[in-house]
Amino acid sequence: MKDFDLNELISLCKRRGFIFQDSEIYGGINGFWDYGPLGVELKRNIREHWWREVVTKRADVVGMDSSIIHHPRTWEASGHLESFTDPMVDCKECKRRFKADDIENNEKCPECGGELTEAREFNLMFKTNVGASVDSASVAFLRPETAQAIFMNFKTVQETARQKVPFGIAQIGKSFRNEINPRNFIFRSREFEQMEMEYFIHPSEREKWFDYWLEQRVDWYTKIGIKRDNLKLREHEKDELSHYSSRTVDIEYYFPFGWQELEGIADRGDFDLSQHIEFSSKDMQYFDPFTQEKYIPYVIETSAGLDRTLLTVLADAYDEEELEKESRTLLRLSPVIAPVQVAVFPLHKKLKENAVKLEEDIRSSGFRTFYDDRGAIGRLYRRQDEAGTPYCITFDFDSLEDNAVTVRDRDTMEQERINITQIIDYLTKLFI
């Protein structure tokens, strides 16, 4: 495991167009972030890879996309109005607010050493109003998770998709939590994107499917290039389980700020469906046409944060390397999710037309490409190293004679001469 300063990664993210502070020209707003050209591509690639592995490739998982605002009764049924809180303390001197659990011994302010107030519960949901009037009848909330929409729509999705238990419903979407103290870059934000899947099962098969999905989820992170040695599993103790869970295992990652949760796999039992049956008075039981059994399915949940996964990918790929005459910073991103897979340069601007034509041909073949001619070749390589681009191709004056180009590997910096007529096949083999 490598250690580095998180601020170095944050600096790279801004320098290369991955992530910026939201509203930065006005001083920013804590807990909100914007994604630049490279960041939005990396985020989209991770999102699409998750959807492809969890939904598209499987016959037993279907997708949905729900509204961000639900009926207020949703959060009564789920328990969020009552229990979705964190203990908060204020500093009497500097007026800063903190999550009480983050203060050791709850005695002194970590910023100024001042006296702290007594802890009080703070609900993390963002409140809003729906309609023209602003009163108690119009109060609604931005969803703090995407899961409840899946539970509310269980019956409709199951029937319209003609699914039989066991099956899953997946959703990717924005969630909002009014965190007391957002921190560690995009690890803990107030607006974030979740990738969640609820797998509905027969109560007798809860252990089997829990173990299955735990293995599947760990495997997925290695598929997008995260090193297995930087991951570990942490079983929740009984006294820390959520009110809806009988078993939860966190997949944790070794970040620059220590081991932290990356994803949670939870056995939610029949809590959610039972609650919505009670509060809505709607029958959401499942009828098995083969066994003639009618029951409330149990649920195995996999819940991952897209932004947190993106941070994990960046942290895992970040590297600093000492060379003979200089040092270089690079992101060893997997070609599967890299924002740019192939960068193309002309050695001289006189060769621009040839290089642009080559880049267009590679892009039209389905690769994510980037063209650049502003700078010396060494500087162009360094820019792409920091952007995580696996391969760079240079069109030089010899290319006019031998119809070949130089392909440079990001990780090894080794170079190979490849005929232009073979370049698509060559790249295809590299990205398989």
C-alpha positions, 0 to 999 in steps of 0.5 A: 500500500502506498501513502501520499498526501490527499492534497496532491491528488486534489491538485492533480484533479483540478490541474487536469480537469477531473474535479473542481470546487463548485461555485469556486468563483464565489468562494465555493460551497462546502460539500459540493463538487463539479466534474470537468471534461476528464472527470465526467468521462471517468465517472460515466465509464465507471457508471456504465461498467457497473450497469453493464456488470450488474444489470445488462449482462444478467437476466435476473436484474432489471433497472429503474430510474425514479424521481428524487422527491418521494411522498413524505410518507416514504420516509416515515415508513423507512425510518428516516424521519425518526432515525436518520440523524447524527449527533452534532456539537458546536464550538462556543468560540469559533462557532464551527460545527462537528459530528460528535463521533469525530471528536475524541472524548468530546472535550475540545474543538479540534480547530481552536481548542474551545469548549464544545456544546452538548451533543444534539441530534441533527437530521441529515435530510434536505427539506424542501417544499412542493407546490406554491404554498410554503407550509407544513402540508407542502414539506418534502425531502430530497432523497437521502438514498435511492433504495426506497424507490426500488422498494415502493416499486417492487410489485410494479417492476416485478410484474411488468418485467415478468421477473420471478424471485430471486431477482434484483432491481438496480438504480443509479442516481443522485442522493442528498445528505446534509452532512454536518462536516463534509470532508476528505474531498469527494469522499463525504459530500452533501450531493452524491451519486449512488449505485444500488441494487436490491436483490429479492429472495426467498427467506430461506436463501438469505445466507446463500445470496448474501455470500454470492453478492459479497463475492460479486461486488469485491470482484467488480472492483478488481475489474475496474483496476483496483488492487485487491490488496487495498481492499478488505472486508469488515463485518458489522458488530451487532451494536452497530447494525442499522435498524433494518439490517440483520447482517452487514459487511463493508468493503473497505479501501485503504485511502490516504486518510485510512481504511474507510467504507467503499460499499456496504452489502446488507441483509435487510430482511423483509423490513422495507417491504413490510414497512411500506405494506403497513404505511401504504395499506397495499399488498406487496407480497410475492406469489410463487406460481409454482409452489403456490406460496405467498410471502414477503421477499427478503432483500440483499442490498449492495450499495456503492457510492459512484463518487466514492468509487471514483475517488478510490479509482484515482487514489489507487491509480495515483503514483509518483515515479523518480526517473533518471533526470526528473520525476513524473506523476501519473495515474495508472488507470485501467484502460477499461475506465480511463477517460482517454484510452489513446492520445495522438500527437504530431512530432511537428505541426507540419504533420498535423493533418496526418496526425489528426486523420489518424486520431479520427480513424482511431476514434471512429473505431470506438476508442476514446481518443485525444489529439494535442499538438501544443508543446514538446513531445515530452511535455505532451507525454507528461500531461497524458500520464497525469490524465491516466491515458494508457497509450500515446501515439506519435506521428513523426517525419519517418511515418511519411516514409515507413507508414508507421507510428510510435506507440508509447506505454504509459506504465513502462514508457516503452515505445514500439513502432507499429504500421498504421494499417495495423494500428486498430488491430494492435490497439484492440488486442491491448484493450481486450 
